[in-house]
Amino acid sequence: MITGPQPGIGPVKLRNGVILITEPIVTGKTAAIGFWFYTGSRAENDADRGVTHFTEHMLFKGTTSRTAFDIACAFDRMGGYINAYTEREDVCMYCVVPSAKVNEALDILCDMAEHAVFDGEELERERKVVESEIITSEDDPEDSALDAVENAVWPNQKISAGISGTVKQVESLRRENIISWYENHFVHGRMCVCAAGCFDQKAVEERLSALPQHGDLPLEGADKVLAGQYADQTPVWKSGISFIKSSFQQEQFFLLYPLRIPVDERAYYTLAVMNALTGDTMSSRLFQTLREKGGWCYSVYSYSTFYADAACWCAYASSAKPSSGRILTDLHTEMEKLFNDGVRETEVEAAREHLCGEELMADSDIENRMKFLERCYDSGYGYKSTDERIALIRSVTKDDVGRCLREMFDVRKKALVVYGPGLSLKEKKDIIGLYGK
């Protein structure tokens, strides 16, 4: 039935091509199961924009043997939950249930992944739900800005196309096209299943092996396949300053740097330490300078974004227009200090301890443990226990962070995106003078 490494963590490849990764926890009382379909908005063309996200919604709207209400009632009775989300390069459908209900839950997930019916009336009702979700996202300042920012640094490319599409694009999607997308990318596409908790390993393997033949995935990781899949659309980064006008009251600022790829495992954890001390914690440089000392803004943080063949790091802040100048000045100053003067040992120590604490707390979250299995596979790093991850974090040194800043970041290609109600010509000139250096 199975080829590849023996079960216990995996990955293993089932006879139908499905990749299975499990973390048995025999003393647990719950289990989490996730199905990853390796397709997303990046795989779409303009004519079918939004089809992946719409298909994800329709998974819940009934199968050949279950109605949408049957699916909802089943998980409600279990006391568990089921959910899904669409990203640019994948779709995840997952559930968390009591251990005694794993087989029933898995059977429902398999049914949804293989036998969704796309009833015409259900589809038209759900079309309205999807359109409402799009409008809600457009009304959210940060959600709206994020799509605009991706398009600013990767302009007019599939990697930056909106995941949900526009209302007009969703209105144009036809039932037959959605069914075709489902058959090609969900029923027979590349797929990975991860499970963590207390369950019968053999029963899980047998049920998943009964699924149709799926696209081939290597045991070494999905990113290699995805990078090849998108070889004809290698992302092209656009540096410089972009001013994007919006109807929201606050100005949002995104200072972005492209990262060298591929990002190996040690570089990943070094970047995490650098990110924590720069903007991801309350004691970080950006939070302390812009919010605690300056009082210029409420929201300030930093984050990294990774795709199969591209990555970037971003510092973010937002505030009312009168504070814009001070925010941008302080943001510029802090980043210049970071790149030119490096970091202090005490900062690195605090960041390491923060990340180690996060790992320990995440260890008690069964959903997080299940999703971590897929992240290990997707990246190609391989599984690491909590203790092994903590050891990796603790091994990051001040010199490692300095090397990360020098070698992973291309400061010459930094991009600044200003998203908000609009700045005066003088304000724009001041920003260009500051960030155009």
N, C-alpha and C positions, 0 to 999 in steps of 0.2 A: 504493500500500500504506500509506503513512504520511502523516499530516497533522500540522501543527505545525512547531516548529523542527527543523532538520536534526540528524541523529545525530552523536554525538561526545561529548556529555554528555547533552543532552536537557533536560527530558523530551520524548518524542514519544508521540503516541497512535497505536497501530496500528488497523487497520480494524475489529478486534473490540472496541475500547474499552480494551484493555490498555495501561497506561502503561509505557513502557520508558525507562530511564535507564542509560547506559553510560559507563564510563571506560576507553577502550582504552589499554593499556600495551604497546606493540609489543615492547619488550625483555624483558617478563616471561616467566617460565616456568610460571606458574600463573594460575588464574582463579577468581573467586568469583562465584556466582550466587545471588540471593535472590528468592523469591516472597513478596510481602506480600498477604495477604487481609485486607481492612478489615472484619473482624468480630471480636468478642471477647466476653468475659464480660459486658461492659456491654450487649450487644445481646440478652442472654438474658432470659427470664422465669423466675419461680420454678419453673415446671413443667419447664423444660429446663435448669436450672442445671448447668453443667459440660459441656454438649454440645459447645462449641467446642473445649475442651481434649481431650475424648475423640475428636473428629473428627480433630484434629491427630495423635493417636497412630495412628489407623486409616489415615492416609495411607501409612504404612510397611508395612501388612499385606497388600499385594498389589493388583494391578490385573487387568484382563481379560487381559493378556498376560504379566504377571510375578508370581511369588510373592514373599512377603516375603523368602524366602531369596535369590531372584534379585536383588532390590534390594540386599540387604546384600552379597552376593558381588561385584556389579558395582562398588560403590564401594571395597570392599576390594582388588580387583584393580587398580583405578586408582591406589591409594595415596593416595586422597583421603578425604574424610569428608562425611557428610550429617547434618543435624540440624534441629530445629525447636523453636519455643517459642510459647506463647500468652500474650498480654497482655490487658489490659482492653479495648483498642480495636483490636487487630490480631493476626494470626497470621503468623509468618515461617517459611518452609521454605527452607533454604539448603544449599549445598555449596561445597567448595573442592577443586579437582582440578588435575592437570597440564594445561597448555594443549592438549596433543594430545587430551585426553579431554573437552573442553568439549561437543562436539556430542552425544556419548553421554550425558553427565551431564544435559544440558539435555533430551534426549528422555525420560529417566527422570523428571525433575521434572515435565515436562508430562503424562506418563502418570499420575503420582500425583495431579496436580491435576485431571485430567479423568476418569480411568477406575478409581478405587478401587472395590473390589467389596464390602467389608464382609461377608466370609464369616462365617457365624454362629459357627463354632467359633473362628475367629481373634478375633472380637469378644469372645466370652466369656473367652478367655484374656487378652486385653488389658484387659478390665474389671478383672481381678484386679491387673494391673500398675498401672493408674491408681489403684486403691484403695490399693495399697501405697505409691505415690508420695504420695498424700494423707496417709497415716499418717506417713510419713517426714517430711513437711513439718510436720505437727502436733507431731512430736517434736523439731523444731529450734526453739530459743528465739526466734531472730530471725525466721525464716519465720512462725512462729505469731503473733508479736507484730505483724508488719507488716499482716496482714489485720485484726487487732483494732484497730490504730491507724487504718487507713483507715475502718473502720466507726465509730470514735469521732468523727472529724471530719466525716465525711459519713454520718451514721447512717441505716440502713435505706434506702439508695439504691442504684441499680444500679451506680453508679461504684465503690462500695466492696464489692460482692459478691465472694466468693471466686472466683478464676479457675478452680480445679479443681472447685469444688463440694465437698460432703461425701460421705463414703462412701455414706450413705443415698441421697443425690441421684443419685449415679452408678449405684447399684444399680437405680434406677427408670427409667433411660434405656432406651428401646426402640430396636431396630435400625431400624425404619421412620422414627422421628423423627431418628435420627442421619443416615440416608441423605438425608432431606429437607433437613436443615441443610447437608449437604455440597453438594447440588445447588444450593441457593439462595445459599449464601454463599461457596462455593469454586469450583464449576464455572461459575457465572454471576454471582458477586458482583463487587464492585469489587476490582481487582487491579493491583498495580504490580510490575514486575520490574526488578531492578538487577543489573548485571554490571560487574565490574572485572577487568582483567588482559589477557592476550593471547588473542584469539579473533577469529573471523570475524564481523564486525558483520552482514553481510547474511544469513549462515546463522542467526544468532540471531533476527533480525527475522522471517525466513521461518518458522522453527519456531514462534515465539510467535504469529504471525498465523494459524496453523492451529488454535489453540485456539478454543473456542466463544465466542459473544458474551458480553461481560462488562458489568457495571454501569458507568455513566458516571462518570468522574473528570475534574476540570478540570486543565489543565496547571499551574495556579498552585499547587496543593498539596492534599493530602488533608484537612488539618485543617478547611478551610472546609466540606467536605462532611460530615465527621464531626460538626462543631458543629451543622450543620443537622439531621443525623440524630438527634441527641440533644436537639433543641430543647425537647422536651416533658419532659425530665428534667434541667434545669439544676441543677447541684450546689448544695446549700445547706450552707454551712459552719457547724459547731458549735464555738464557742469555749468556754473554760473548762477545768476540770480533770476528768479521767476516771481513776478507779482501777479497774483490771481485774485480777482475781485469776487467777493461773495456777499450775500445779504445778511450775514451774521454780524453781531455787534462787536465781537472781539477779533483782534488780530491774532493769528496763529503763525508761529515761526518754526520752520523745520530746517535744521542745519545737517546736511547729509554728506557722508563720505562713502565712496565705493570701497569694498573690501577685496583684498586679493583672494582668489579662489584657486583650487579647493582649500577649504578650511579644515585642517587636520584636527584630531581630537585634542591634542595639547593646546593648539591655538584656540580652539573653541572655549576651553575652560579658562585660558588666559584672557580672552576677550570678555568672558563673563565677569572676571575679577575687575578688569578695567571698566566695564560698564557699571558695575555696582558702585565703585568709588567715584565715578564721574556723574551719574545722574539717576541711578536706579534705587537709591535709598534716601531716607530722610537726612542722613548725615553726609550725603554726597556733596561734591563741590557745587554742582549746579543748583541743587535744592537749597543749600545753605546760602549761596551768594544771591540768587535771584529772588528767592521767597523769604527766607528767614532774616537775612541782613538787609536786603533791598526792599522787600515788600512789594516788588513790582508785579508779581503774578501769583495766582492760586495754583495753576497746573504747570509743572515742570518735571521732565523726566527724560530718560534716554532708553533706546532699545536697538536691537539688531534684527534684520530681516534676512532670511536665507531662502534661496531658490536652488534648483538643481545646478544652474550654471551662472548664478549671480548672487551677490550679497551686498548689504550696505549697513552702515551704522548711522543712527540719527539722534540728535539732541533736539528736544521739543519744549516750547514754552508758549503760553497764550496769555493775553491780558487786554485790558481796555486800551484804546488807542493812545491816551496820554502817556502811558508807560512804555510805549513801543521803543523809543529811542534808547532808554536806559536798559531795557531787556537785551536789545541787540548789541549794545556796547559791552555789557557784562558777559554776555554769551561769547562774544568774540574774544574778550580778554581771557576768560577761563579756558577756552580751547587753545589759545596761543600759549598760555602757561603750561597746559597739559603737554602739548607737542614739543615745546622748547625747553621746559624745565624738568619734565618727567614727573614722577610720583614719589610720595614719601613711604617709607617702610610701614609707618603706623596706619596709613590709608590702606595699603595692601593687606595688612593683617586684619583690619576691621572688615574689609570686603570679603576676605576668605572666610572669616567666622560667620558673616551674614549668609553666604552661600551654603556653608556647611549646615547651618541651622535650617535653611529652606529645604535642603535635601532630607534632613531627618523628619521634618514635619510632612513633607510630601510622601514619605515612606508609609504613612498611615492612611493614605488616600488611595483606595483600590482603583478608582478611575484613573488617577494620575499614574499609577504603576503600570496599568494596561497601556496607556498612551505612550509612556516612556519606552515600552518594548518596540513600538513602531518607530519612534524617533531614533532608537539605536539602529534599527534595520535601515531606515530611510537614509541616514547619514553614512552608513557603512562602518561606523565605529565598533559595532559589536556590543553585546550586553555587558554592562558593568553593574555590580551590586552597589547598594548604598555605601557600604564601607569603601569600595574601590573608587567610587566617584568622589567621596570625601577626601580620600588619599590624593587623588588627582588635583583637587582644588587646593589642598594644603601644600602641594608641591610647587604651586605657582609662586614665583619670586618677583621681587621688584624689577630685576633685570629682565625677566620674561615679559612683564608689562611694558617696559621700555622698548623691548624688541618688537612687541606687538604693535605699538604706536608707530614705530619706524617702518616696519616691513609690511603690515597688513593694510595700513591706511595710506591712500594717495591724496595728500593734502592739496595737491595742485588741482585735483578734480572735485573739490568740494562744491556742493550745490546748496544754495539758500532758497527756500520757498516761503514766500510771505502770502498768507491766505486770509483775507478779511475784507472789511468794508472799503478799503482803498486808502492810500497814503497820498499826501500832497507831492508835488514835483520836487520840492526841497527835501522832503523826507526820503524820497526815493534816491535822490542824488547823494544824500548823506550815507545811506545804506551801501550804495555802489562804491562810494569812497572808502568805506570801512571794510567791506567784504570783497571788493574788487582787487585788493592788494595781492 
